[in-house]
Amino acid sequence: MLIASLDFREVHPLTKLHTLMIAGCLSAFSPLALAETVNLTNSADGASREAGIAAVKKKLHDACTDRKGSPDAASFEVVFEKTSDNPNVPKPYYVDGKMKCELPG
């Protein structure tokens, strides 16, 4: 009768070098894992619809970069807009907008 025996003493545990290499790889990826995408919202007035949209885009871009983030201009969206009925208002177009911003971890 043949009995198979497994001897686990021959299995080598991770060496310190392997452990350091794994820890280094994990720490290299940690800033990416800690990054956060947020939705910023703001509003602006303009003399025309295009001017209002440009003004709110600039406000959102500046708000994101002030937080050391990266704005995603392609994600910009007009949430609400209204035109004043009063002809004496210098900036009759009101625009609310939102944009995604990738903040560092």
N, C-alpha and C positions, 0 to 999 in steps of 0.2 A: 504494500500500500504506500502510495506516494502522498506526502502531505506538503502543501505549499505553505511557505512561511514568508510573511512580509516583515522585513526589518526596517522600521522607520528611522532608525538611528543614522542611516546613510543619507537621508534627505537633508540637504543643507538649508538652514534658514537664510532669510535675506541678510546680506551683509550690510554693513553701514553704508557702503558706497551705493548699493541698490536703493536703500532707504532714502538717502540724500537725493538720488536722481528722481525718485518718485515724488518726493516733497518739492523739489525744484519745478517739476512739470506742473504739479497742482497749483503752486503759487504763481506760476506764469499765467495760468488761465483764470486765476481768481478775479482780476480786474474786469475781465469780460463778463464773468458771472455776476458781478456786483453792479454792473451798469443797469440803469433804469430808464425806461421810456415813459415820459409823461406827456399829457396833453395840456398845452398852455392855451388860455383864452384871453382875448382882449378886444377892445373896440376902438374905433376912430371915426372921425368926421372928415368929409372931403367935399370939394367944390363939385366933383362929379363922382359917379359910382367907381370908376377906375382909380381916382385919387383916394377915395376912402379905402378901397381894397389895398392899394399900395401902402397907405399909411398904417393900416392894421398889420400887414405883413411885416413892415419894418419894426413895429413895436414888438411883435412876437419874436422876430429874429433877434432883436436886441435883448429881450428878456431871457432868451435861451442862452445866448453867448455870455450874458452877465453872470449866469449860473455855471459857466465853464462847460456848457453843453454844446451839442451839435444839432442845429435845427434841420428838420426834414422838410424842405420847401415843397416837395411834391405832395406832402400830406395836408397842405393848407386847404381849409374849407370855410366858406362863408356860412355862418350859422343863422344869422338874422340880418336883415337890412331894411331900412326905412328911409323914405324921402319926406322931407318936411314940406308941408303945403304952403308955408309962409315964404313968399318970394324975397323977403328982406333978409333972410338968414344967409350969411356968407358961405357956410358949408352945410348945405341942406341934406347931404347924403350921409347917413349913419350906418356903419357896418360893424357887426360882431363876427369875429373869426376865431378859428382854432388851428393849432399846428402841433405836430409831434416834436418832441425834443429829447434827444438821447443824453442823459446826464451821466457823468462818471460815477463810479462806485466809491 
